[in-house]
């Protein structure tokens, strides 16, 4: 049975470094991010790494993996999310999927997917995730 959970997350830290020669197009970068999740997912300090492709000044795509330690609707453990998204001057759209086999503790066997939309200027971002546990 699939369960839907929602909440919000905030960016606690964002560090970005260019990859490749200066002035190249498209431009590549990698970033490390710390997020804080509340709601159905409670994870006070995640670890995330993104690879970003800038196809314009404020336009591009990204992929990343985020490690969350905490709980999902009261089930405690850790798991990883694989993320894919796009961004432009208005904001960011992202879909994610639980990395198969990444769940530990009470989240062992976790599967699921979800996403979020961020609009520039927001201080917290709403997310939704549909998941199943054995």
C-alpha positions, 0 to 999 in steps of 0.5 A: 500500500502506498502512502502519501506524505508532505512537508517542507524543507529549507536550504541550510547551506549551498556551496557551488564550484565550477567544473571545466574551463572558465567561459565554456558553454554550456557551463558545468558546476558541482554543489554540496547542499545541506537541507532541513526537512519537516513534516512527513519527513523529519531530517534536520541536516541532510547531505546532498551533492548535485551536478549542474549544467547551465545552458544559459545565465539562469537556465539549466538542469541538475542531477543529485543524490541526497542522504536523509537521516531521521524519520518518515511518518515515525519510521526512523532510519536513513535513505537516499534520494536520487534527484533530477530537475530543471531550473530557470529565472522563475524557480526549480522543478525536481522529481526524486526517487528513493535509491533502491536498497538505501533504506536502513533501520525502520526504513529498510525496504523503503521505496517511493518517489516524489518531487517539489517546485521552488519559486525564487524568493521562497524561504521554504519549499513544499515537497510531496512523496509517495512511498511504501514500506514492507 
